Amino acid sequence: MKKLLLLLPLLLLTSCAKFSLYSEKINDFPDNRWAAADAKTFSFELTEDVEKAKLDLFFSYVFEPGYDKVPVKLYMIKEGEAQVTIPEVLLLKNEAGEDLGDCLGDVCDLTQTIATQSFTKGKYTIKVMHEVNGPYLPNVIALGISLETTE
């Protein structure tokens, strides 16, 4: 009986574990500028169906970049299926003007959940473009996506 009580917390922890399915960051931003026509592309393959997963967008930027939000569009393409367009706005500050990113020195990192849904096995491509007026978005350090199970 005592052994069962000792194992119970371990079983609870493992049953609620989240697993990373894919994660990648791109640091290719010459002069910390993200050109308007430069779609960043991420490709991955799932070998099995995932009942519920969370797709996050990672955005790393210079502290006080000169803007409070970044409108982006994600284009998710699963091989053999129609493209899905996901418009999103990355909020860098809240209504009180406080940074929502995790800032250390001159670098801030922001992770925002884009979608929580099921994913079927197959090959995926996700393209991310910003929709800021002008030739480029300044003060960008990195961009990434991650996909992890939520149950």
C-alpha distance (Angstrom), angle and dihedral (degrees) to the residues before:
residue distance angle dihedral
M1 . . .
K2 3.83 . .
K3 3.81 90.5 .
L4 3.79 90.5 53.0
L5 3.81 91.2 52.5
L6 3.81 90.4 50.7
L7 3.81 92.5 50.5
L8 3.80 95.6 46.9
P9 3.85 96.3 78.7
L10 3.80 90.1 47.8
L11 3.80 91.3 52.1
L12 3.80 91.3 49.3
L13 3.80 91.8 51.2
T14 3.79 94.7 50.0
S15 3.79 94.6 44.9
C16 3.83 91.3 57.3
A17 3.80 95.6 43.8
K18 3.78 119.6 132.5
F19 3.78 119.6 -141.6
S20 3.76 127.3 -152.1
L21 3.79 111.0 -127.9
Y22 3.81 98.2 178.5
S23 3.78 138.4 -7.2
E24 3.80 131.7 173.0
K25 3.80 136.6 159.8
I26 3.79 127.8 -161.2
N27 3.81 118.4 -150.7
D28 3.83 96.4 177.7
F29 3.80 101.7 121.4
P30 3.83 110.2 128.3
D31 3.81 110.3 -144.9
N32 3.85 86.9 -1.1
R33 3.81 89.7 -74.2
W34 3.80 125.1 134.1
A35 3.80 106.5 -154.6
A36 3.81 115.7 -134.3
A37 3.81 93.4 -123.2
D38 3.83 94.8 43.3
A39 3.81 107.4 105.4
K40 3.79 110.6 -168.0
T41 3.80 110.8 -139.6
F42 3.79 129.9 -153.7
S43 3.81 122.5 -175.4
F44 3.78 129.3 -172.4
E45 3.78 141.8 153.1
L46 3.78 128.3 -133.6
T47 3.80 113.8 -151.1
E48 3.80 94.2 -161.5
D49 3.78 140.1 22.9
V50 3.80 116.6 -86.0
E51 3.80 115.9 -150.6
K52 3.80 95.5 -156.1
A53 3.79 128.7 4.4
K54 3.78 136.5 163.8
L55 3.81 121.3 -131.1
D56 3.81 111.9 -154.5
L57 3.79 129.9 -172.0
F58 3.81 117.2 -146.1
F59 3.81 119.6 -155.2
S60 3.81 123.3 -177.5
Y61 3.79 118.0 -169.6
V62 3.79 144.3 163.6
F63 3.83 113.9 -86.9
E64 3.84 110.6 -95.0
P65 3.81 93.8 11.9
G66 3.81 95.4 -178.6
Y67 3.82 95.9 -103.7
D68 3.81 135.3 70.3
K69 3.80 100.0 -152.1
V70 3.77 140.2 25.1
P71 3.80 120.3 -150.5
V72 3.80 109.7 -147.8
K73 3.77 138.1 173.8
L74 3.77 123.4 -146.2
Y75 3.77 119.2 -159.0
M76 3.79 111.0 -159.7
I77 3.77 115.8 -166.0
K78 3.78 123.1 -176.3
E79 3.78 113.2 -165.2
G80 3.79 109.2 -97.3
E81 3.81 95.4 12.3
A82 3.79 137.3 89.5
Q83 3.80 120.2 -84.9
V84 3.82 116.6 -100.5
T85 3.81 118.0 -148.0
I86 3.80 117.5 -150.9
P87 3.82 116.1 -170.9
E88 3.80 113.5 -160.2
V89 3.79 139.5 167.3
L90 3.78 118.0 -141.5
L91 3.80 106.4 -144.7
L92 3.80 111.8 -151.4
K93 3.82 95.5 179.3
N94 3.79 135.0 30.4
E95 3.82 125.1 -128.3
A96 3.81 90.5 -85.1
G97 3.83 90.4 56.7
E98 3.80 94.5 -108.6
D99 3.79 119.6 143.3
L100 3.80 114.1 -103.1
G101 3.78 91.5 -167.0
D102 3.78 123.8 85.0
C103 3.82 101.6 -107.4
L104 3.78 126.1 -163.9
G105 3.77 115.0 173.6
D106 3.79 109.3 -43.2
V107 3.81 95.9 -20.2
C108 3.80 126.2 84.5
D109 3.81 126.7 -171.7
L110 3.78 122.5 -159.6
T111 3.80 126.8 -174.0
Q112 3.79 118.4 -169.7
T113 3.79 127.6 -179.3
I114 3.79 110.5 -123.0
A115 3.81 101.6 179.3
T116 3.79 141.9 -4.5
Q117 3.77 111.5 -158.6
S118 3.78 146.4 116.5
F119 3.80 119.5 -74.9
T120 3.79 124.3 -157.5
K121 3.77 121.3 -144.9
G122 3.77 115.7 -87.1
K123 3.80 144.1 81.9
Y124 3.80 118.9 -48.7
T125 3.78 133.4 -169.1
I126 3.78 121.7 -168.2
K127 3.79 120.3 -169.2
V128 3.79 120.3 -167.4
M129 3.80 124.5 -161.9
H130 3.78 130.2 171.9
E131 3.79 120.3 -130.9
V132 3.79 100.3 -151.6
N133 3.81 115.9 136.4
G134 3.78 112.5 -111.5
P135 3.78 137.6 51.1
Y136 3.83 94.5 -70.2
L137 3.80 146.6 0.9
P138 3.83 108.2 -116.0
N139 3.81 130.5 -141.9
V140 3.82 97.4 29.5
I141 3.81 117.4 149.7
A142 3.82 104.9 171.0
L143 3.78 144.6 -10.4
G144 3.76 127.8 -159.8
I145 3.76 147.5 158.1
S146 3.77 132.5 -143.2
L147 3.77 132.5 -170.2
E148 3.79 120.9 -161.2
T149 3.75 136.8 163.8
T150 3.79 116.3 -102.4
E151 3.79 99.5 -156.8
